[in-house]
Amino acid sequence: MEGIQNKRSNDRSNINIQEKVNVAGMNTLNGDVICLKLNVAGMVKVNGNIEVMEKAEVAGVANFEKDFIASECNISGKAKIHGRSQVGDIHIAGMCTCLDGLEGKKINVAGTLKVNGDTACDAFYGEGTVNIDGLLSGDDISINFHQRISIKEIGGKNITIKRNERELFSLLQYLNGKPQLCTELIEGDQINIEHTDAGTIRGEDITIGEGCEVNFVEYKSKLNVHPNAKVKKVLKVE
């Protein structure tokens, strides 16, 4: 919240303070906005920073030109954030694009998430489409994917990556190529992955499951490799 708070102290004349912001049609908000609740059912463009003290609901289309800060956010429509994204808990059932990273406590993706930059959180749960061109970091990271996704680097304490085999997604799998998670680096304490194409994996206890292709594995305690996985080089460290 630092960015908006600084603007508050320097220039309060350009800040729009409201209890609740409702958008049902098409609207443009100029200047910085501070509100308790935000509800977007139509289309909105916010040209300044926005801080939602309680909950933001985006069921329509929202374009945030600067920073977006919220205690809680549900996106079932489409949201694009050009500035920093800082959210307590965020649930994405629609589509969310963050052009300057994403920070949150709990991130739950059932729809589509695209992030330019890093994503930092306490817990990350992904069952939709995830593309992150930076580092995804968190204490608990669980990804259950059904099509090809890309995350540049993954770091955390407990990391689980699985492929969803439900027949519901068989057509999507065919259209988008072999469902696989692609990453340059995975680093954590407990790592359990399958159908992952990784450059390097480092961890304490590592399980490399079916369908994985890994260039280099470095482990401290335990390493289990599925017979159908490919690992080029392994190093145990003390």
Disulfide bonds with the S-S distance in Angstrom:
none
